[in-house]
């Protein structure tokens, strides 16, 4: 009979730590951007521009902006 409260299998931690940047990766080249510019005109989708790669991505919704203090977790 199986133990109903058996512990789940543990998995190894990733080989590298997560990126310290709060910015998402570019959806085209998967690079971590230094900056993301965005613009929205009435009735049109949001245009995101990833710097320095310069790739553009359109999104139906504006990005969610969060402000964090330097050194905050």
C-alpha positions as CSV (number, residue, x, y, z in Angstrom):
1,X,0.0,0.0,0.0
2,X,1.3,3.5,-0.9
3,X,2.0,6.1,1.7
4,X,-0.7,8.8,1.2
5,X,1.6,11.5,2.6
6,X,4.8,10.7,0.8
7,X,6.9,13.7,-0.1
8,X,7.2,14.7,-3.7
9,X,10.4,14.2,-5.6
10,X,12.9,17.0,-5.3
11,X,14.4,18.5,-8.4
12,X,17.8,20.1,-8.8
13,X,18.1,23.9,-8.8
14,X,18.8,25.6,-12.1
15,X,22.4,25.9,-13.2
16,X,22.3,29.7,-13.1
17,X,20.5,32.2,-10.9
18,X,17.5,34.0,-12.3
19,X,18.2,37.3,-14.1
20,X,18.4,40.3,-11.7
21,X,16.5,42.5,-14.2
22,X,12.8,43.1,-13.8
23,X,12.4,43.4,-17.5
24,X,11.1,40.5,-19.6
25,X,13.2,38.9,-22.3
26,X,12.7,40.0,-25.9
27,X,10.2,37.6,-27.5
28,X,12.1,37.6,-30.8
29,X,15.7,36.9,-29.8
30,X,15.3,36.0,-26.1
31,X,17.9,38.6,-25.0
32,X,17.6,40.5,-21.8
33,X,16.9,44.2,-22.8
34,X,18.5,47.2,-21.2
35,X,15.3,49.2,-21.8
36,X,11.8,48.7,-23.2
37,X,10.0,51.6,-24.9
38,X,6.3,51.5,-25.5
39,X,3.7,53.6,-27.3
40,X,0.0,53.3,-27.7
41,X,-2.3,55.2,-30.0
42,X,-6.1,55.2,-29.5
43,X,-7.7,52.1,-31.1
44,X,-4.3,50.5,-31.9
45,X,-2.3,47.8,-30.0
46,X,0.6,48.7,-27.8
47,X,4.0,48.7,-29.6
48,X,6.9,47.6,-27.5
49,X,10.5,48.3,-28.7
50,X,13.3,46.3,-27.0
51,X,16.7,48.1,-26.7
52,X,19.5,47.4,-27.7
53,X,18.3,44.6,-30.1
54,X,15.6,46.9,-31.6
55,X,13.0,44.2,-32.1
56,X,9.4,45.3,-32.0
57,X,6.5,43.4,-30.5
58,X,2.8,44.4,-30.4
59,X,0.5,43.6,-27.5
60,X,-3.2,44.1,-27.1
61,X,-2.8,45.4,-23.6
62,X,-0.5,48.0,-22.1
63,X,2.4,46.7,-20.0
64,X,2.1,46.5,-16.2
65,X,4.6,48.9,-14.7
66,X,6.1,48.3,-11.3
67,X,8.5,50.6,-9.4
68,X,10.9,49.0,-7.0
69,X,13.5,50.6,-4.8
70,X,17.2,49.8,-5.5
71,X,18.3,46.8,-3.4
72,X,14.6,45.7,-2.7
73,X,14.0,42.0,-3.1
